[in-house]
């Protein structure tokens, strides 16, 4: 019985610590600013739990994996879900027509829903 309880705790405790899941990108708006320069308005959904588990950034990534921009999120958004943040002045070469926006959280890192967006 004692071994059974220990085994059960080894399974349940990690699940309790990270039940917020991965950070998902749920909306992206792209606005052309100047030649080859864009503003991104990105909406992220993540069940932030506080300072130890929250969505801490999102990236704008080209088809070959090049990261063209990162918006760092400096605090949890426990009571603001989903939330939108913007990043301006992102330079992307003319030959790139689509980008991927991905979100990151402190526990799971990458792995949530991403969005592929065609540039205007």
N, C-alpha and C positions, 0 to 999 in steps of 0.2 A: 504493500500500500504506500509506503514511504517513497519508494522508487517511482511509482505511478504519479504521485503528487509533484515530485521534482521534475519529472518529464513534462507534465502538464504545464508547470510554471515556465519551463524553458521555451515552450511554444507560445503561451499566452502573453508573457511580459513583453517580448519584442513587438507583438501586434498592438499592444496598448500604447507603446511609445511612439509608434509611427502610423497612427490611423488616419492622418490627414491626407494621405495619398500624394500623388504627384501634382506638380503645377501644370495647368492646362492653358494654352492660348485659345481664347474663345472668340476674339474679334481683332481684326487689324484694318486700320485705315491708313493709306499711304497718300501723301500730298507732295507733289513736285515743288521744290522751292526755287532752285536755280538749275543750271545745266548739271546733270549727273548728281544732284543733291536732293535729299528727300527728308520729310518729317514723317515719323511713324507714330500713330496713336494705337497702342496695344492694350487689349483687355485680357487680364489673367484671372483665372479662377483657381483658388487653392484654399483649403481649410486651414489657414494659418492657426497655429496653436500658441504662439508666443515666440520669444527670442530663440528658442532651440529648434523650432521647426516652422519656417515660413518661406514663401517665395522670395528669393533674394536678388533675382535678376532675370532679364530676358535678352535674347540675342537676335540679330539680323544676320542670316547666314546665306552665302552664295551656294550655287550648285556644287562647287568643288570643295565646300567646307570652310571657305574663307569667312571669317567673322568680320562684317563691315561695321557693326555697331553693337554696343551693349548698354543697356539701361540698368544700372545698379539700383536696387531697392534697399534702402537703409534701415527699414523697420518693418515689423509685422503689420498686416492689415486684417487683424482678427475681426473687427466689426465692419469692414468695408469689403464685401465680396459680391460679385467679382469687382475688380478695380481696374481703372484705366490710367496709364501713364504714357507720356510722350517722350520722344527723342528726336531732336532736330539736327540738321547739318550732317546727315549720313551720306557720305560720298560712295556711289556705286558706279562702276564702269558702264559705259554705254552698251557694251555687248551683252550685259546681263539683263535678262527680261523678267526672270522670276527669282524670288528669294523665299527662304523659309524663316519663319519666326518661331523660336522655341523658348520655353521658360525653364527655370532652374529653381530647385528648393534645396535647403540646407541638408535634408536627410536623404532624399532620393536622387538628388542632382537632376540630370536630364531624364526624360522618359515619358513625360506627359504628352498630351495632344499638342501637335504643332499645326501651323497654318502655312500653306504655300500660297504666295501672293504674286500676281503679275504687276509689275511696276507700270505706273501711268505714262 
